[in-house]
Amino acid sequence: MTLLAILIGLAVGLLVGIFGIGGGPVVVPALVYLLGMEQHLAQGTSLFILLPPIGLGALLTYSKRGDVDLRAGIVCALGMLAGGYFGSLFAVSVPSNALQRAFGFFLLLSAFLLWWKSRREAAATAAQGNNSRA
């Protein structure tokens, strides 16, 4: 179990650095399916796992390039602090299987929206390319 947990952490860290994701969309399903955790336990453990490392390693790299808006980051972090508190009050009262379904729906919706946007942008780029050739 320890080796698997280390591998999950490594994989999540790589995805955080590559995609700029919070890690939860990867670590929560991994904890549920690979380590057999119940949904509430996986979500709580995910918050603990991600608290220290999520920003530090990737933030240093992005900051060196000037790709960090500190003001927006601080304001969003304050909102996230409050939202996380109130969201967790709600989540702990929801049955685990319902929470798992809601989490899965959120991931599907996020994936669909990203796919749809990239598809529209690709079509717009292709249309611009066709217009410049005419």
Secondary structure, DSSP 8 states (H G I E B T S, - for coil): -HHHHHHHHHHHHHHHHHH---SHHHHHHHHHHTS---HHHHHHHHHHHHTTHHHHHHHHHHHHTT---HHHHHHHHHHHHHHHHHHHHHHTTS-HHHHHHHHHHHHHHHHHHHHHHHHHHHHHHHHHHHHHH-
